[in-house]
């Protein structure tokens, strides 16, 4: 494919990378939603599926991090990252809401916190300081502890 064709369609190099980033997010989101549909309706299993889906992005899609790094500092990319984070937060809230005694707003805030922890754990994973299994277990525990189920699982 020639450069003029790419620029005609995407406008700029950042436009192309952002379109690719969105495509990866769509693929990631679809896999997470499918895994949630197949998960047992138990808080720990829902949290485990969400955790595994989050880290699959870090391990199965290395281009995700590369694209994000290539667009660091771009106002448009920052807006898209916030939009995608909001979408993933909403996915978590929807999946965890039936198991939480928290208000939707309180649960959402906790999910934002869990995703901050997930980012830090992913950094450890990418540095080789944790295994995928350990990362999933840690994030699952943080998620379950944070949703205030009021019931044993």
N, C-alpha and C positions, 0 to 999 in steps of 0.2 A: 504494500500500500504506500503510495507516495505521500510526502509531507503535505502538499497542498490539499489533498483529499481529507487528511486528518484535520487540518486547520479549518477547512470549510465546514466540517461536521461539528468539531468541538470548540472551535474558535482559537484556543491557545493550548499550550502544553499543560498548564494547570487544569484547564477544562477537561482534557483527555484523562488526566490522572484522577480528577474528582469523579468523573463518570465511572472509571474503573473501581475506585474506592466504594462508590455507591453499589456497584454490581456485586462486589465482594460482600458488602453488608447484606444485600438481599439474599445472597446464597447462605450466609451465616444465619440470618434470621429464619429462613425457611427450614434449615436443618434443626435449629433450636425448637421451632414450633412443632415440627414433626416428632422430635424426641419427647417433647412435653405431652403430646397426644398419646404416646405409647407408654408414658411413665405411670407407675402405680400412684394412686391418689393418696399419697402419704407425704407429709411435709419434708422429711429428710430426702426422699427420692426426688421430689420436685426440685429441691435445693441442689441435689447432686447433679441432676440433668442440666440445670441452669449453669452450674459451675463447670461441668464438662464442656458445655457449649461455649462458654466464655473462653476457656483455655484452648479449645480446638482452633479458635481464631488465631491465637498466638503460635500454635504449633503446626496447624494444617495450612495456614495461609500466611507464609512469611512475607509475601508481597504487601500485605496489609500494613505492616510496620514500615516497610520501605517507602510506600506511597505517602504515608503520614509524615515520615521524616523529610521526604522530598518537598513537601508542601508546608513545612513548618514556617510559621510567620505569616502565612497567607490568611487574610481576613475571611475570605470565602471558605477556606478549609476549616478554620476555627468554627464558623457558623455551622458547617455541615457536621463536624465532629460533635458539637453540642446537640444538634438535631438527632443524630444517630444515638447518642448517649441517652437522650430523652426517650427515644423509641425503645431502647433496650430496658431502660428503667420501667417504662410502662408495661413491657412484656413481663418483667419480674413481678411487678405489683399485681398484675392480673393473675399470674400463676400462683402467687403466694397468698393473695387476699383471702381465699376461703379458709386458710389455716391460721390466720392472724386475728388477734383481738384488738389490733391497732386500728385507728381511723385510716382511711385511704391516704390522707396527707402525711400522717406520721409514718406509715409503712413506706411511702414513697421516699421520704427523707432517709429512712434506714437503708433502703435499697441504694440510694445515692452513695451512702457511706460504705456499703458493702462493695459497690463498684469501684470506689476509691481504693479499698483494700485489694480488690481483684487486680487493679492496675499495678500496685506495688508487688503483689505476688507474681504477676506475669513478668515483671522486671527481674525478679529473682530466678524464675524459670528460664528466661532468655539468657541469663548469665550463667546458667548451669548450676545454680545453687539450690535447686529444688527439682524434684521429679514431677512429671505431670500428675501422677497419682497423689503425691503429697500436696500439690497445689489444689487439686480438686477436693481433697479431704479437708484442707484448711478452709477453703472458701465455703464448702458445704456447712462446716461447723459454724462459721461466722454468720452465715445466712440463717440457719436454723435458730441460733441464739438470738439473732436480731429481730425475728418476726413475732416474738411474743405469742407463741401458740396457746399457751395455757393448758396444753395437753402433752402427755408423754408420747413419743413416737418410737 
